[in-house]
């Protein structure tokens, strides 16, 4: 039995991991880690696969000589999926200072958008695009 990242891996699970690696030659380490997580049912509390943790564990097992991982692929840098010019227009840097007291501004609410699916973020982007038309 081996312990990595606080999880115990039985000899049976190590055998499964080796088999998944062998069956998925030519695939990326990310693909392999996702498959391993599915097979051994390694998930976060929210049900998502722990594939990032799995990749770290696989690297450590590889360094310890327990498994043999395929070599890392070298990728050419990818272009951004988002056109940068569009974001420059939406999020313009304000050059002129805001003057006056905070009490004159009224109620200020700051809310952090955790991702682009947040309603506040989507509303902001929609309003910005609407202003530009």
Steps between C-alpha positions, in 0.01 A plus 500: 500500500619851412381836633504810278321826577339340804337223295586136537559315172472123526715268292182417305445870419866534393443207264188673361694827457774318308240334277323831425835658409581206272153507338524874432844529342516805276242693701582802714574469871181698564295244308673216685445662842130555426460138398680381814275715718194353332621142539602528868218750572730769639280806537472826689219555748305680225521191279756635251797284409825571690699493177741779600588320823521178301757649261714606796472152652591343165809722477604398851439130429704536183787666689487222761519237224159352582356571154636606161328808365526595134720799431345844516381641171650827393228726365544809295355807671133541420335827413259640752140390451379851577575787266708737708384811317140436604594492870709815472189691393279355771746545785647839416737646753354819637756779470314784669470489878166461674460807714266566789415332824380142527175617654417679172536178303217327682493133580792308351484125461804298398440143400766267368399284205646155553466407136344616177173319569425722801184706438667829603790443260270408213283805568807728506630364170152527343463863613849586371431345162165675481664839565742443213221439244 
